Amino acid sequence: MRKVFAIVLAAVVLAVMLSGSASAEKRDRVRYDKYKRDQVLKGIIDEMDSLRAVADSITKEINAKLDAEDKERKKKRQVIRFDFSSIDKPESPESFDAPFHFPPIPQHLTGMCWCFATTSFLESEVARLHGREVKVSELHTIYWEYVEKARGFVRKRGRQPFAQGGEGDGVLIVMEKYGAVPAESYTGLPDGSTMHNHSPMKKEMTTFLELCKEHGFWNEEAIVGHIRLILDKYIGAPPATVEYGGKTMTPKDFFRDVLEIDTSDYVMMMSTLSVPFGTMDKFNVPDNWRPTYSYFNLPLDKYYGYIKKAAQKGYTVCIGGDVSEPGYFGEEDVAVVPSFDIPRDYIDQDSRELRFYNKTTQDDHLIHVLAYKKVKGRDWFLIKDSSRASRRGKHHGYLFYRADYIKLKMLMYIVHKDVVSDIW
């Protein structure tokens, strides 16, 4: 036992001795010091920062000067016009014998003219055909048109415009597929605002679609589903059912049983030398995005003649064309072609075609033609318009278009087939 204890003790003493000798050797230890920047590198960076600050200050000074010049230039900006006091125009909208229509509604900051004009046209048709005064929601059509545009964007792998604009026949196509609802059932203003502004909504949808295109993501249902989430956020989800006349009905029921619009009764007209007269073809503008090839091409005299005939017989017309001309002036409530543009006797098929070809006439805007009358031997038309420009004059949403402007600058229209029954 004593022998064992001695052995253990010797081992302990040896271990202590060995540890002492190890500790006698100095070890490296970790510590934290404040970071010191390399002085050469610091000098280079400081010099670069100084030069950049000088350059930025010069740039800032230049931009401030140029911004001030731009602001001053905008203040002094001029638009070519002419003396409208020489125009013998209609006195007021009331001077026309217009059929039923609801008062003009502004589209605000949106590209919804095509829907506002065509919906107004169909409301007048419902009154003419069935004696019913029914205000229809434009935004219900807008919602589903965006859904259709998103589908088209996917199916064409992004090689299709995704813009706010559209054509009047799009309203007929959407209502046929998705139905319609009364205006009070779907306003498109879910947040309590009183004015439409679709710019943020359009930007968000476009950014998403371009991202899908960039990454080659083409899952149609997923993409359309996300587009609907964006639409729901900004303008609200459309109702699945509505209450009307004491009945609960779907949008398709409302379209079929209340509006009773037969979309096959409506024809689209154009007048261009690019396709043969008397044939159906595509209205070749970006807003005909689907595209549809259902526009009947007429010579200008017949094209204009049917517009006049419709208005004389109590029909209305949905018409579209260019509104960026010196003779279109909302403050004077008129759209005419001044002689310095082209004398009226020279307005014909060729002068019209040249402007379409060189894009000085474009598909800017759709409006609703309500009525016709003569003033001092000239043909004038009463126009219902949703644009901001139409609210700058006296009549807030009504304008007067002279015949020369329609002949030269209006590119297409929709009318009931009975008006043009003699051409079939």
C-alpha positions as CSV (number, residue, x, y, z in Angstrom):
1,M,0.0,0.0,0.0
2,R,2.8,2.4,0.9
3,K,4.5,1.4,-2.3
4,V,1.5,2.3,-4.4
5,F,1.1,5.7,-2.6
6,A,4.7,6.5,-3.3
7,I,4.3,5.8,-7.0
8,V,1.2,8.0,-7.2
9,L,3.0,10.8,-5.4
10,A,6.0,10.6,-7.7
11,A,3.6,10.9,-10.7
12,V,1.9,14.0,-9.3
13,V,5.3,15.6,-8.6
14,L,6.5,14.9,-12.1
15,A,3.3,16.3,-13.6
16,V,3.7,19.5,-11.6
17,M,7.3,19.9,-12.7
18,L,6.4,19.4,-16.3
19,S,3.6,22.0,-16.1
20,G,5.9,24.5,-14.5
21,S,8.4,24.1,-17.3
22,A,5.7,24.6,-19.9
23,S,4.3,27.7,-18.3
24,A,7.8,29.1,-18.2
25,E,7.6,29.3,-22.0
26,K,5.7,32.6,-23.0
27,R,2.5,32.1,-25.2
28,D,0.9,34.4,-27.8
29,R,-2.3,36.0,-26.6
30,V,-5.3,37.5,-28.6
31,R,-6.3,41.1,-28.1
32,Y,-8.4,43.8,-29.9
33,D,-6.9,47.0,-31.1
34,K,-8.5,50.0,-32.8
35,Y,-8.4,49.7,-36.6
36,K,-5.9,52.0,-38.2
37,R,-6.4,52.9,-41.8
38,D,-3.5,52.5,-44.2
39,Q,-2.2,56.0,-44.5
40,V,-1.3,55.6,-48.2
41,L,-4.7,54.2,-49.0
42,K,-6.3,56.8,-46.8
43,G,-4.6,59.6,-48.8
44,I,-5.7,58.1,-52.1
45,I,-9.3,57.8,-50.9
46,D,-9.4,61.2,-49.3
47,E,-8.1,62.8,-52.5
48,M,-10.8,60.9,-54.5
49,D,-13.5,62.0,-52.1
50,S,-12.3,65.6,-52.4
51,L,-12.3,65.5,-56.2
52,R,-15.7,63.9,-56.2
53,A,-17.1,66.5,-53.8
54,V,-15.8,69.3,-56.2
55,A,-17.2,67.5,-59.2
56,D,-20.5,66.9,-57.4
57,S,-20.8,70.6,-56.4
58,I,-20.1,71.6,-60.0
59,T,-22.7,69.1,-61.2
60,K,-25.2,70.3,-58.7
61,E,-24.6,73.9,-59.8
62,I,-25.0,73.0,-63.4
63,N,-28.2,71.0,-62.7
64,A,-29.7,73.8,-60.6
65,K,-29.0,76.3,-63.5
66,L,-30.5,74.0,-66.1
67,D,-33.5,73.1,-63.9
68,A,-34.2,76.8,-63.5
69,E,-33.9,77.4,-67.2
70,D,-36.3,74.4,-67.9
71,K,-38.8,75.8,-65.4
72,E,-38.6,79.3,-67.0
73,R,-39.0,77.7,-70.4
74,K,-42.1,75.8,-69.4
75,K,-43.5,79.0,-68.0
76,K,-43.1,80.6,-71.4
77,R,-44.1,77.6,-73.4
78,Q,-46.5,78.3,-76.2
79,V,-49.0,76.1,-78.1
80,I,-50.0,76.9,-81.6
81,R,-53.6,77.9,-81.8
82,F,-55.7,80.3,-83.9
83,D,-58.4,82.9,-83.4
84,F,-61.5,80.8,-82.5
85,S,-63.7,83.9,-82.4
86,S,-64.2,83.5,-86.2
87,I,-65.8,80.1,-85.8
88,D,-69.5,79.9,-86.0
89,K,-70.1,77.1,-83.6
90,P,-73.2,75.7,-81.8
91,E,-74.4,77.7,-78.8
92,S,-74.7,74.9,-76.3
93,P,-75.3,71.2,-75.8
94,E,-78.9,72.0,-75.3
95,S,-79.2,73.3,-78.8
96,F,-78.9,69.8,-80.1
97,D,-81.7,67.2,-80.1
98,A,-79.7,64.6,-78.4
99,P,-81.0,61.1,-77.4
100,F,-80.8,59.8,-73.9
101,H,-77.4,59.7,-72.3
102,F,-76.0,60.1,-68.8
103,P,-74.1,63.3,-68.0
104,P,-70.3,63.2,-68.8
105,I,-68.1,61.5,-66.2
106,P,-64.4,62.3,-65.9
107,Q,-61.9,59.5,-66.3
108,H,-59.3,61.5,-64.2
109,L,-55.7,60.2,-64.3
110,T,-56.3,57.0,-66.3
111,G,-56.3,55.7,-69.8
112,M,-59.9,54.6,-69.7
113,C,-61.4,56.8,-72.4
114,W,-62.1,53.7,-74.6
115,C,-64.2,52.2,-71.8
116,F,-66.0,55.4,-70.7
117,A,-67.0,56.3,-74.3
118,T,-68.1,52.8,-75.3
119,T,-70.0,52.2,-72.0
120,S,-71.8,55.6,-72.5
121,F,-72.6,54.4,-76.1
122,L,-74.1,51.2,-74.8
123,E,-76.1,53.0,-72.1
124,S,-77.7,55.1,-74.9
125,E,-78.4,51.9,-76.8
126,V,-80.1,50.3,-73.8
127,A,-82.3,53.3,-73.6
128,R,-83.0,53.4,-77.3
129,L,-83.7,49.7,-77.6
130,H,-85.4,48.9,-74.3
131,G,-86.4,52.2,-72.7
132,R,-84.2,51.6,-69.7
133,E,-81.9,54.1,-68.1
134,V,-79.2,52.0,-66.6
135,K,-75.8,53.4,-65.4
136,V,-73.2,50.8,-65.9
137,S,-69.8,50.4,-64.2
138,E,-66.9,51.2,-66.4
139,L,-64.4,49.8,-63.8
140,H,-65.9,46.3,-64.0
141,T,-64.9,46.2,-67.6
142,I,-61.5,47.8,-66.9
143,Y,-60.7,45.1,-64.3
144,W,-61.4,42.2,-66.6
145,E,-59.7,43.9,-69.5
146,Y,-56.5,44.1,-67.5
147,V,-56.8,40.4,-66.7
148,E,-57.2,39.6,-70.4
149,K,-54.2,41.8,-71.2
150,A,-52.1,39.9,-68.7
151,R,-53.1,36.6,-70.3
152,G,-52.2,38.0,-73.7
153,F,-48.9,39.2,-72.4
154,V,-48.1,35.7,-71.2
155,R,-49.3,33.9,-74.3
156,K,-47.3,36.1,-76.5
157,R,-44.2,35.9,-74.2
158,G,-44.2,39.7,-73.6
159,R,-44.5,40.7,-77.2
160,Q,-47.7,42.5,-76.7
161,P,-48.4,46.0,-75.3
162,F,-49.6,46.2,-71.7
163,A,-50.9,49.7,-71.7
164,Q,-53.9,51.5,-70.3
165,G,-55.4,52.1,-73.7
166,G,-57.8,49.9,-75.6
167,E,-60.5,49.9,-78.3
168,G,-64.2,50.1,-78.0
169,D,-64.8,46.6,-79.2
170,G,-62.9,45.4,-76.2
171,V,-65.9,46.5,-74.1
172,L,-68.2,44.3,-76.1
173,I,-65.7,41.4,-75.8
174,V,-65.3,41.7,-72.1
175,M,-69.0,42.1,-71.3
176,E,-69.8,39.1,-73.4
177,K,-67.3,37.0,-71.4
178,Y,-67.5,38.5,-67.9
179,G,-70.9,40.4,-67.9
180,A,-71.5,43.9,-66.5
181,V,-72.7,45.4,-63.2
182,P,-74.5,48.6,-62.2
183,A,-72.2,51.6,-61.5
184,E,-73.1,51.7,-57.8
185,S,-72.1,48.1,-57.4
186,Y,-68.5,48.6,-58.4
187,T,-66.9,52.1,-58.4
188,G,-63.3,51.1,-58.5
189,L,-62.6,53.5,-55.6
190,P,-62.4,51.1,-52.6
191,D,-60.3,53.5,-50.4
192,G,-62.9,56.2,-50.3
193,S,-61.2,58.4,-52.9
194,T,-63.3,60.4,-55.3
195,M,-61.0,60.5,-58.3
196,H,-59.4,57.7,-60.3
197,N,-55.6,57.5,-60.5
198,H,-54.3,54.3,-62.1
199,S,-50.7,55.3,-62.5
200,P,-49.4,53.5,-59.4
201,M,-51.5,50.4,-60.2
202,K,-50.3,50.3,-63.8
203,K,-46.6,50.8,-62.8
204,E,-46.8,47.9,-60.3
205,M,-48.4,45.5,-62.8
206,T,-45.9,46.5,-65.5
207,T,-42.9,46.0,-63.2
208,F,-44.2,42.6,-62.3
209,L,-44.8,41.5,-65.9
210,E,-41.4,42.7,-67.0
211,L,-39.8,40.8,-64.2
212,C,-41.6,37.6,-65.3
213,K,-40.4,38.3,-68.9
214,E,-36.8,38.9,-67.8
215,H,-36.7,35.6,-65.9
216,G,-38.6,33.6,-68.5
217,F,-41.4,32.8,-66.0
218,W,-44.6,32.1,-68.0
219,N,-47.0,30.3,-65.6
220,E,-50.2,31.9,-66.9
221,E,-52.4,31.2,-63.9
222,A,-49.8,32.3,-61.4
223,I,-49.1,35.5,-63.3
224,V,-52.8,36.3,-63.8
225,G,-53.5,35.6,-60.2
226,H,-50.8,38.1,-59.1
227,I,-52.2,40.7,-61.5
228,R,-55.6,40.2,-59.9
229,L,-54.1,40.7,-56.4
230,I,-52.7,44.1,-57.6
231,L,-56.0,45.1,-59.2
232,D,-57.8,44.1,-56.0
233,K,-55.4,46.2,-53.9
234,Y,-56.0,49.4,-56.0
235,I,-59.5,49.2,-57.4
236,G,-61.1,46.4,-55.4
237,A,-62.3,42.9,-56.3
238,P,-65.4,42.9,-58.6
239,P,-68.6,41.5,-57.1
240,A,-69.7,37.9,-57.8
241,T,-73.3,39.0,-57.5
242,V,-75.3,42.3,-57.5
243,E,-78.7,43.4,-56.4
244,Y,-80.8,45.1,-59.1
245,G,-84.5,45.5,-59.4
246,G,-85.1,43.5,-56.2
247,K,-83.2,40.5,-57.6
248,T,-79.8,39.0,-56.9
249,M,-78.0,38.3,-60.1
250,T,-74.5,37.5,-61.5
251,P,-72.8,40.0,-63.8
252,K,-73.6,37.7,-66.7
253,D,-77.3,37.7,-65.7
254,F,-77.2,41.5,-65.5
255,F,-75.7,41.8,-69.0
256,R,-78.1,39.4,-70.5
257,D,-81.4,40.2,-68.7
258,V,-81.0,43.9,-67.9
259,L,-78.8,45.4,-70.6
260,E,-80.0,42.9,-73.3
261,I,-77.2,43.9,-75.6
262,D,-76.5,41.6,-78.5
263,T,-72.9,42.2,-79.3
264,S,-73.3,40.8,-82.8
265,D,-75.5,43.8,-83.6
266,Y,-72.6,46.2,-83.5
267,V,-70.1,46.9,-86.3
268,M,-66.7,48.6,-86.3
269,M,-65.8,50.9,-89.2
270,M,-62.6,52.4,-90.5
271,S,-61.4,54.2,-93.6
272,T,-57.9,53.5,-94.8
273,L,-56.1,52.9,-98.1
274,S,-53.9,50.3,-96.5
275,V,-56.5,47.5,-97.1
276,P,-59.1,47.1,-99.8
277,F,-62.5,48.8,-99.3
278,G,-65.4,46.6,-98.6
279,T,-63.3,44.1,-96.6
280,M,-62.9,43.3,-92.9
281,D,-59.4,43.7,-91.5
282,K,-57.3,44.8,-88.5
283,F,-57.5,48.4,-87.2
284,N,-53.7,48.8,-87.2
285,V,-53.0,50.7,-84.0
286,P,-51.2,49.6,-80.7
287,D,-54.4,49.8,-78.7
288,N,-56.0,47.1,-80.8
289,W,-53.8,44.8,-78.8
290,R,-55.6,41.5,-79.1
291,P,-55.8,42.2,-82.1
292,T,-59.3,42.0,-83.7
293,Y,-59.7,41.9,-87.4
294,S,-63.4,42.9,-87.4
295,Y,-63.2,46.5,-88.8
296,F,-65.1,47.1,-92.0
297,N,-63.2,49.4,-94.4
298,L,-65.1,52.1,-96.1
299,P,-64.2,55.0,-98.5
300,L,-64.2,58.3,-96.6
301,D,-67.4,59.7,-98.1
302,K,-69.4,56.6,-96.9
303,Y,-67.5,56.4,-93.7
304,Y,-68.5,60.0,-92.8
305,G,-72.0,59.6,-94.3
306,Y,-72.9,56.8,-91.9
307,I,-71.8,58.9,-88.9
308,K,-74.1,61.7,-90.1
309,K,-76.9,59.3,-90.9
310,A,-76.7,57.7,-87.5
311,A,-76.9,61.1,-85.7
312,Q,-79.8,62.3,-87.9
313,K,-81.8,59.2,-87.1
314,G,-81.4,59.2,-83.3
315,Y,-78.6,56.7,-83.1
316,T,-75.3,57.5,-81.3
317,V,-71.8,56.5,-82.3
318,C,-68.6,55.6,-80.4
319,I,-65.7,57.1,-82.3
320,G,-62.0,57.3,-81.9
321,G,-59.0,59.2,-83.3
322,D,-56.6,62.0,-82.7
323,V,-57.1,64.9,-80.3
324,S,-53.6,66.5,-80.3
325,E,-54.2,69.1,-82.9
326,P,-54.2,73.0,-82.9
327,G,-57.8,72.9,-83.8
328,Y,-58.8,70.8,-80.8
329,F,-59.2,73.2,-78.0
330,G,-61.1,72.4,-74.8
331,E,-61.3,76.0,-73.6
332,E,-63.3,76.8,-76.7
333,D,-65.3,73.5,-76.6
334,V,-64.5,72.8,-80.2
335,A,-62.5,70.6,-82.6
336,V,-62.0,71.9,-86.1
337,V,-59.3,71.8,-88.8
338,P,-57.9,75.3,-89.4
339,S,-57.1,76.3,-93.0
340,F,-53.3,76.7,-92.2
341,D,-53.3,73.0,-91.5
342,I,-55.2,72.0,-94.6
343,P,-58.0,73.8,-96.4
344,R,-61.2,71.9,-96.0
345,D,-61.6,71.3,-99.8
346,Y,-58.4,69.4,-99.7
347,I,-59.5,67.0,-97.0
348,D,-59.9,63.7,-98.8
349,Q,-58.9,60.0,-98.6
350,D,-55.3,60.8,-99.5
351,S,-54.7,63.7,-97.1
352,R,-56.3,61.6,-94.3
353,E,-54.1,58.6,-95.2
354,L,-50.9,60.6,-95.2
355,R,-51.5,61.7,-91.6
356,F,-52.2,58.1,-90.6
357,Y,-49.1,56.9,-92.3
358,N,-46.7,59.5,-90.9
359,K,-48.3,59.3,-87.5
360,T,-49.4,62.9,-87.2
361,T,-52.9,61.3,-86.8
362,Q,-52.8,58.7,-84.1
363,D,-55.4,56.7,-82.1
364,D,-55.4,59.0,-79.0
365,H,-58.9,59.0,-77.6
366,L,-62.4,57.6,-77.8
367,I,-65.6,59.7,-77.5
368,H,-69.3,59.4,-77.8
369,V,-71.1,61.2,-80.7
370,L,-74.5,62.2,-79.5
371,A,-76.2,64.4,-82.1
372,Y,-75.9,66.4,-85.2
373,K,-77.0,69.9,-86.4
374,K,-76.0,72.5,-89.1
375,V,-74.7,75.9,-88.1
376,K,-74.2,78.4,-90.9
377,G,-74.2,75.6,-93.5
378,R,-71.6,73.5,-91.7
379,D,-72.1,70.1,-90.1
380,W,-71.5,70.0,-86.3
381,F,-71.7,67.1,-83.9
382,L,-72.3,67.1,-80.1
383,I,-69.6,65.0,-78.3
384,K,-69.6,63.5,-74.9
385,D,-66.1,63.3,-73.6
386,S,-64.4,61.9,-70.4
387,S,-61.1,63.7,-70.8
388,R,-59.7,66.5,-68.7
389,A,-59.4,68.8,-71.7
390,S,-63.2,68.6,-72.2
391,R,-63.7,70.2,-68.8
392,R,-61.7,73.4,-69.5
393,G,-64.5,75.2,-71.4
394,K,-68.0,76.1,-70.6
395,H,-69.8,72.8,-71.0
396,H,-67.8,70.4,-68.8
397,G,-67.6,67.1,-70.7
398,Y,-69.3,68.3,-73.9
399,L,-67.5,69.4,-77.1
400,F,-68.5,70.4,-80.6
401,Y,-66.7,68.6,-83.5
402,R,-67.0,70.1,-87.0
403,A,-67.3,67.7,-89.9
404,D,-63.8,68.5,-91.2
405,Y,-62.2,67.3,-88.0
406,I,-64.1,64.0,-88.1
407,K,-63.2,63.4,-91.7
408,L,-59.5,64.1,-91.2
409,K,-58.8,63.0,-87.7
410,M,-61.3,60.3,-86.6
411,L,-60.1,56.9,-87.4
412,M,-62.8,54.4,-86.4
413,Y,-66.2,54.0,-84.9
414,I,-68.8,51.6,-83.6
415,V,-72.4,51.8,-84.6
416,H,-75.5,49.6,-84.6
417,K,-75.7,47.5,-87.7
418,D,-79.1,48.9,-88.7
419,V,-77.4,52.2,-89.6
420,V,-75.2,50.5,-92.2
421,S,-77.6,47.8,-93.3
422,D,-77.5,48.9,-97.0
423,I,-73.8,47.9,-97.3
424,W,-74.2,44.2,-96.5
